[in-house]
Amino acid sequence: MTYSALRRQIVSTPLNGSLLKGFSILNLITRDRPKITAATVVSELGMNGATAHRFMATLEEAGALVSYQRGLYGLGQRLVEM
């Protein structure tokens, strides 16, 4: 059993689904795929387009993503510096 699964069984405090979705989006960015689009998020995470755009715009505002050109995002400087 993973730590995450064990934690869910032990801890009664509900997890924040939006935060988990945001990290799921960030996890799509890899060395092999340093930039993603909302279409990537829709296809791989099953979010609808409006939700994907909203999450990506929010992550960009927080500095977690940066837009290289319209609709193409990579890791933001705040995360790179961590």
Summary of the structure (lengths in Angstrom):
residues: 82
radius of gyration: 14.1
end to end distance: 29.0
largest distance: 43.7
contacts: 195
relative contact order: 0.14
helix: 52%
strand: 13%
